[in-house]
Amino acid sequence: MKIELDTENANSYKIISYTDDSFRLKDQLINTNLVISKERLIENWLEDGLHNLATHHLDIVIEWQPEIILLGTGKTLNFPGQELISHVTTKNIGFEIMDTGAACRSYNLLIDEGRDVVACLILPTN
């Protein structure tokens, strides 16, 4: 039997799996767009869709002062306007845009590395 030290904080948020219409966390199934960090979770984020994403939607995340913000744009890669990108990057926060699957995988990898990351995730069906 192989025994490994479990250093993961029991209260940290990690994405276990995702489908086109849900995200599975350790003890939760979430059927809405969300914002997730190691210690914070916001459900029902950006309910009116990615096309309405504006700078004020990211202001609360910017207040958390993460090292990196990942934006998962659904099933396909959709870049937001330059104004939104500049709004984040001028605060010395990394900003990566990718499809939601890639954002989920990147979020977990960065959390495992101990990085201060926030993922803003749009369900692939939205």
C-alpha positions in Angstrom: 0.0 0.0 0.0 1.4 3.4 -1.0 0.6 6.2 1.4 1.1 9.8 0.4 0.8 12.9 2.5 -2.3 14.8 1.7 -1.3 18.5 1.9 -4.5 19.8 0.3 -6.5 22.2 2.5 -9.8 20.6 3.2 -11.5 24.0 2.7 -9.9 24.8 -0.6 -11.9 24.8 -3.8 -10.8 22.6 -6.6 -12.5 21.5 -9.8 -13.0 17.7 -9.8 -14.7 17.6 -13.2 -16.8 19.6 -15.6 -19.4 18.9 -18.3 -21.2 21.2 -20.8 -23.7 22.1 -18.1 -22.0 21.8 -14.7 -18.9 22.0 -12.6 -18.2 19.4 -9.9 -16.2 20.5 -6.9 -15.3 18.3 -4.0 -18.8 18.3 -2.4 -20.8 20.4 -4.8 -22.3 20.3 -8.2 -22.7 23.8 -9.7 -24.9 24.4 -12.7 -24.1 28.1 -13.2 -21.2 30.2 -14.4 -18.8 30.8 -11.6 -15.8 32.5 -10.1 -13.5 30.2 -8.2 -10.3 30.7 -6.2 -8.7 28.5 -3.6 -10.7 30.1 -0.8 -13.7 31.8 -2.6 -16.6 30.8 -4.7 -19.2 32.9 -6.5 -22.0 31.1 -8.2 -24.4 32.6 -10.8 -21.7 34.8 -12.2 -22.4 36.6 -15.5 -25.8 35.1 -16.0 -26.5 37.2 -19.0 -23.7 35.6 -21.1 -20.1 36.3 -22.2 -21.2 38.9 -24.7 -22.2 41.2 -21.8 -18.9 40.8 -19.9 -17.8 44.3 -18.8 -15.1 45.6 -16.5 -17.4 45.8 -13.5 -17.9 42.0 -13.7 -14.2 41.6 -12.9 -13.8 44.3 -10.3 -14.5 42.1 -7.3 -12.0 39.6 -8.6 -9.4 42.4 -9.0 -10.0 43.4 -5.4 -8.8 40.0 -4.3 -5.4 40.9 -5.9 -4.7 37.5 -7.5 -1.5 36.8 -9.4 -3.5 35.5 -12.4 -7.1 35.6 -13.6 -8.2 32.9 -16.0 -11.2 33.5 -18.1 -12.9 30.4 -19.5 -15.1 31.5 -22.4 -17.2 28.4 -22.9 -16.8 25.7 -25.5 -14.8 28.0 -27.8 -12.2 30.6 -27.3 -13.7 34.1 -27.4 -11.6 37.1 -26.7 -13.1 40.0 -24.8 -12.5 43.6 -25.9 -9.2 45.3 -25.4 -10.7 47.6 -22.8 -11.5 44.7 -20.5 -8.0 43.1 -21.0 -6.3 46.5 -20.2 -8.6 46.9 -17.1 -7.0 43.8 -15.6 -3.4 43.9 -16.9 -2.9 47.6 -15.8 -3.4 46.3 -12.2 -0.3 44.0 -12.7 -2.5 40.9 -12.8 -1.9 38.2 -15.4 -5.0 37.6 -17.6 -5.3 34.5 -19.6 -8.3 33.8 -21.9 -9.0 30.2 -23.0 -11.9 27.8 -23.5 -13.5 26.6 -20.2 -12.0 23.1 -20.3 -8.5 24.5 -20.6 -9.3 27.1 -17.9 -10.4 24.3 -15.5 -7.3 22.3 -16.1 -5.0 25.3 -15.8 -6.7 26.5 -12.6 -6.1 23.1 -10.9 -2.5 23.0 -12.0 -1.8 26.5 -10.8 -3.6 25.8 -7.4 -1.4 22.7 -7.0 1.7 24.9 -7.6 0.5 27.2 -4.8 -0.2 30.1 -7.1 -2.8 32.7 -6.3 -5.2 32.2 -9.2 -8.9 33.0 -9.8 -10.9 31.4 -12.6 -13.9 33.0 -14.1 -15.7 30.2 -15.9 -18.5 30.2 -18.4 -20.4 26.9 -18.8 -19.6 25.4 -22.2 -23.4 25.5 -23.1 -23.6 29.2 -22.4 
